[in-house]
């Protein structure tokens, strides 16, 4: 799955420093899903105040997280 995050330099740096991201799902779905980022690219907006991080997400299965 390809996703984009928009944020300040500090926010994008925090995302890039984490090897695994956790996303909270809706009530009827799995409550928390862990993902790893791959093929990360960071660009800046024309005004230079925000950054855009684009990345592929791969779901990490519970067995892989516990290793």
N, C-alpha and C positions, 0 to 999 in steps of 0.2 A: 504494500500500500504506500502511495506517495503522499506526503503531507507537507504543509508549510506552516512555519511559526513566524509571527511578526513581533518584534520587540526591540528594546534598547540594546546597546552593546552588552551591558551587564546581564540582561535576561538571556540573550542568545548564547553568551559565554557559559552561563549556568547549564543550559540545555546540552551544549557540546561537551561539557566535562563529565556528564553522567553516562556510564556505559549502558545503563538500562533505564528506560522511562516507564512509569506506571500511569495508566490512564483509567480513570473512573468511568464506568459504564452506567447506563440507565438501570433503574430498579429491576426490570424484568430480564436483564441480561447478566452476564458474569460481572460482578461488582468491580473487580480490578483486573486489568490485563497488563502484563509487562511486555515491553518492546525494546528491541535494539535498533539503533540508527545505523544506516548504511548509505553510501553514496551521498554524503553531505556536501551541500554547497551553500555559501553565505554571500548575499548581495546586499547592497545598500540602496535605499530609495533615492530619488533624484535630489531630495532636499537634505539628505545626510543625517536625519535625526533618528530614523528607524532602520532596522536591518531585517532581512528576510532569510530564514533558514529553510531550505528545501531538503528533504531526506526521504529515503525509503525506510519503512518500518517493517521489521520481521518479528512476529510474535515469539516470545520466549516461553517455553513450556515449563511448568512447575519443576520438573526433574532437573532441567538445565539451571534454574535459578538456585536450587539447593546444593549444587555441586561446588 
